[in-house]
Amino acid sequence: MDEAGIASLRSSVRESLKIILDPELGENIVDLGLIYGLDVAANGNVRVTMTTTTKACPATGFLQEAVKLHISGVPGVSAVQVDLTYEPQWSPKLIMGEARTFFTSR
């Protein structure tokens, strides 16, 4: 896969992640800033580095599985690895897009 193909696959993977909503906050995990890294290799392997709003988040397992499931369904993806981190710690300052407008207007 050439650079344009990788960029296209990366974009498709990112869009697939926007379907996943945090069950407590009701916003997608991309706009909430829960995705810290998204690496796509030429062979279709995808590695996501993500966090949750807190270490004790009861939805951690659900979110990790949802990420794997949604990315696996993107054409061109051959394997998915999800790494969970709490460095840096998530904060509302990481929220972007329409979600930011919603949360900062409260």
N, C-alpha and C positions, 0 to 999 in steps of 0.2 A: 504494500500500500504506500503510495507516495504522500508527500506532505499535505496536498489538497484533500486526499482521502482521509488522512488522519484528522485534519481539521473538521471535515464534514462529520466524521464519526463522533468526534468529541462534542460537536454541537448537538447531534442527535441524542447522545447519552445525557448531556446536560438538560435537554428538553424533557427527556424521560424522567429525570429526577424531579422536575417541577410538578409532576403528577402526585408525588408523595406528600401528603399533608401530615404535619405534626399533630397527633391526636389531641393534644392539650391546647395548643395555640391556634389550630385550624388554618395555618398558613403553610405553603410549601417549604420544603427543607432547604431549597436553594436560596430563596428570598430571605429566609430566616438566618442565613449565614452558617448553617450547620455543615456545609460542604467546604472543607478546607483545601482539598486538593483533588484534581481529576487528571490522571495520566492515562493516555491512550497510546499503545504501542502499534507499530506497523503490522504486527501479526493479529491484531484485534483484541489483545489482552488489555483489560481496563482495571486500573487501581484507583480506588476512591479512599481518600482520607476524610473522615467525618467526625463530628462530635455530637453531643446531645446538650440540651440546655443545662443539665446538671449531671453529676456522676450518678446520682440516685434516680435518674429518670426511669420510670416504670416502662416506658415505651422503647427502651434501647434495643432490645432484641427484635421487636417489631420493625423498627426503622432500619436496622441492618439487613434484615431479611427482605424488606420491601425494596431497598436499594439493589440488592443482588437480583431479585426477581425482575424488576423493571429494566435494569441494564442488560440482563441476559436476553431479554426480548427484543433488543435493538439489533436489526440486521447488521452483520459485520462484526459483532462482538463474539469472541471465541472463549473468553474466560473473564471472570470477575473476582477481584479481591477487594474486600472492604476492611480498612484499618480504622479502628476507633481510637481517638486521642482526646485528651482533655487539656492539652497544651497548644495554644493558649486556651484559657478558660473562655467559654462562650459568654457573651454579654449582649444585651439589646443593641449595642452600638454596631454589631455586625449585621443587623437587619438591613435589607436593601429593597428597592423596588416599591411596589404598591404596599407591601407589608410594612415598610418603614413609615409611610404616611399614616397608615392605620394606627400603628403603635405609638407614634410620637404625637398624635392628636388626642390621645387619651389623657 
